Amino acid sequence: MTENGDSTTPRATAGVTRRTLLKAAGATALTAGAVTATTPSAAAEGRPYDAIVVGAGYAGGTVARELGARGMKVLVLEARGRIGGRIEPGTLAGQHIELGGGWFGPGQDLVARELRRYSLTTTEDVHATRMVMPGPGGYASHTPQEAGARLNSLFADFYAGSEQYFERPYEPLFRKDLLASVDRLSLADRIAQLGLTGVDHDWVSGATSVFAGGNRTGSLTGLAQWYQLAGGTYDKFLSVMSELPQGGMISILERMLRESGATVSLNSPVTAIRERGGRTQVEVRGGRVHEAPVVVLATPVNMWPTIAFEPGLPKVYADAAREGLGVPHATKLWLRVRGTSEAVSAQAPEGAPILLLIPQKELPDGRVFVAFTGPALDVSDPQAVRAAVRGLLPEARVVEYRAKEWHKDPYARGGWGLRRPGQLLRQLPDIQQPFGRVVFAGGDIASGWNGAFVEGALESGFRAAEQAAALAG
C-alpha cells in the first residue's frame, strides 16, 4: 500500500501510467507540452505572473487555458507529480485503466465541445449481458432489460417530485421555495420515507451508496439533481457514464495545458495563500513563495483545510472545508479475472464489500472488471478481495488487481464530490464567489454536473477564469 492509497497485488504492475510525461523528482514544470526542471530563479525570469492556479485537474486546466488565451502569464502549482487531480490513468493486464474518473456521456455539452475542439472521439463502454442483483436469499441473475425496468420503477418513486424542485437542473436554486423540505434529507432519510424493505431496499440502497460513499452522508438533492440533469429516468442517468474518450480521461486536459502556454510546476503542494499589498502570495512546501495579482484555488474542497489562508476564510468556505464535500469512502478496484469472460454486471446492498462490479475489456483468458467497494473490504488483503468477487461471481478467479483508495490520497482526502444534506441551500451561490483576490474553482462547487463529473469541473473553470481575469485587471 502506497501513501496515496494505490495498492496492487504482488502480480500487478505498480505505479505505471499511460505516459511518462509526469515522471519527475522534486519540482518540475510542464510548459507547452514539454517537461523541464525549474529552479528558484526560473519563475522570476521575464515578466511576473498574472495569475496563479492551484491544482492541475480539469478545473485548473480550463482556467489556465482561458487566461492564457487572454494573453495572461499563468503559473499552475500541482501538489502531485502528475496532472489530472482525481483523474488518474494506469495499467492492468496490459490494458489502459482509469484509477479516477472514467466516463463521459450524452448531454454533457461542455465535454462534447472540448472533444470537438481537439478532434477526439469516444467509444461506448461494454454492455452487460447479465445482471446479478440482490435476491430474497442471496443474489439472483436477471437480463439487463428485467433489471433495468425494475430499477427505473424504483427510482421513479425515489426521485418523485425532483422534476419540480429541479425544474431547471442547471439552475439548482430556481425553485428555491421547494427545496427547503428536501435539501435537509439524506439518501437514508429518503429510503426510510418510502418504507422500502427486502429486495427493493437492497436494490435502491446499493445503487445510491455507490455514488454517496454512505447513504447517511449523501444528500437526496445531490443525486436528484444529477437524475434530472440526465433526463429524469434511471437508465438515462446511467447513460451519462457510458462513453470512453479516445486517449483516456486525461486526454482533453493534456491538450488544454499544452494550449494554455502556462508553466505547470509539479510536486508543489501549496501550504499558504496570503493577500498583501494588493497582491497574493502563494507558499509551497519547502517555503518557496510565488506572487501574482490573483489566485485561483482549483483543488477539491476537502483539501482547503490543508492550506493556511490570510485572512481566514469566511463562514461559507470554512463550513464547506470543515464538513467536506468529497465522499468519505471511495475506492475504485480494477480486477483481472479468469474463469469467466461473460460481460456480467453485479450490484450489492449497502454495506457489502463490493457495491458495484462492471465488465470491461474481454481478454483471451478472462475479462477485466472495474468495481467500487465499501469500507467493509480491505483492498490490501488479496484473499479478502478474491472472496468478495466470488461472493458476486462464484466462477471468477482474481488473477491480479489494482485499487485506488481516494479517501487515503493525501491530495484528495475523499472521492468525487457529492453535496451533504443542507449544503445546497447553505452554500450556493456564495461558495462560487471570489474572496478578496482568491477565486474558487472545481467540480465540487459547480452549479450543474457538480462533484463526480468533468462537465462540472469545466463549468466551474470557465466561471473562475472570468472572475480571475476581472480581478487581475
Salt bridges, closest charged atoms under 4 A:
ASP6 OD2 - ARG402 NH2 2.39
ASP50 OD2 - ARG47 NH1 2.48
GLU66 OE2 - ARG65 NE 3.08
GLU88 OE1 - ARG82 NH2 3.21
GLU88 OE1 - LYS404 NZ 3.22
GLU98 OE2 - HIS96 NE2 2.80
GLU114 OE1 - ARG65 NH1 2.64
GLU124 OE1 - HIS127 NE2 3.10
GLU167 OE1 - ARG175 NH1 3.70
GLU171 OE1 - ARG168 NH1 3.74
ASP177 OD2 - ARG175 NH2 2.80
ASP200 OD1 - ARG150 NH2 2.96
ASP202 OD1 - HIS201 ND1 3.56
GLU254 OE2 - ARG18 NH2 3.67
GLU254 OE1 - ARG19 NH1 3.43
GLU259 OE2 - ARG117 NH2 2.58
GLU283 OE1 - ARG274 NH2 2.53
GLU291 OE2 - ARG279 NE 2.78
GLU310 OE1 - ARG274 NE 3.89
GLU310 OE2 - ARG276 NH2 3.29
ASP319 OD2 - LYS315 NZ 2.92
ASP319 OD1 - ARG322 NH1 2.93
GLU323 OE2 - ARG322 NH2 3.65
GLU323 OE2 - ARG426 NH1 3.05
GLU342 OE2 - ARG130 NE 2.95
GLU362 OE1 - ARG367 NH2 3.67
ASP365 OD2 - ARG336 NH2 3.03
ASP365 OD2 - ARG338 NE 2.76
GLU395 OE2 - ARG130 NH2 3.48
GLU400 OE2 - ARG336 NH1 3.23
GLU405 OE2 - HIS407 NE2 4.00
GLU405 OE2 - LYS408 NZ 3.50
ASP409 OD1 - ARG80 NH2 2.98
ASP409 OD2 - LYS404 NZ 3.03
ASP444 OD1 - ARG86 NH2 2.92
GLU459 OE2 - ARG463 NH1 2.98
GLU466 OE2 - ARG70 NH2 2.78
